[in-house]
Amino acid sequence: MKTLQQAADDLMEAMQDEADLARLKDQALLDALTKRAPQQPQEGAAKSPDVATRKGSQ
């Protein structure tokens, strides 16, 4: 039979493992979003010179 201290240690270890897994999932999601994010500003940046050209031609 486990002692209370052993049970507490096992619980803490399981909770730490769960937290580590959640952190890895969060990092994977952040990495995936970061890979998409640069594409959006590039599209907006590509439109900016057009706007400046239109203002200059008017």
N, C-alpha and C positions, 0 to 999 in steps of 0.2 A: 504494500500500500504506500502511495506517495505521501510525503509530508506536505504540509501546507506551503512550506518554502519551495519545495520542488515544483508543486503545482503553479505557484506564482511565477517561478522562473520560466516554466514551460509556456505559460500564458504570455509573459513579456516577450519571449522569443518569437512566438507566433504572431503577436501584434507587430513586432519589428519587421518580420518577414512580410506581413501584409502591407505595412507602410512602405517598405522598399519596393514592392511590386507596384503599388499605386504611384510611387515617384517615377518608376521606369515608364509606366503607361503615360503619365503626364508629360514626361520628357519626349516620348515618341510622338505624342500629339502635337506638342510645341514644335518639334522638328518638322513635322509634316506641314504645319501651318506656316512656318518660317520659309519653307521652300516655295510655297504659293505666294506669299506676301510680296516678294520682289517683282513678280510679274505685274501686279496691279499698279504700282507706282510707275513702272516703265510705260504702261499703256497711257496713263495720265500724262507722263512727261512727253510722250510722243505727240500728244494733242496740244501741248503748250506752245510749241513753235508755230503751229498753224494759227493759233489765236493771235500771236504776236504778228504774224505775217498779214493776217486780215486787218489788224488795227493799222499797220503801216501802209497798207494799200488803200485805205479809206481816206 
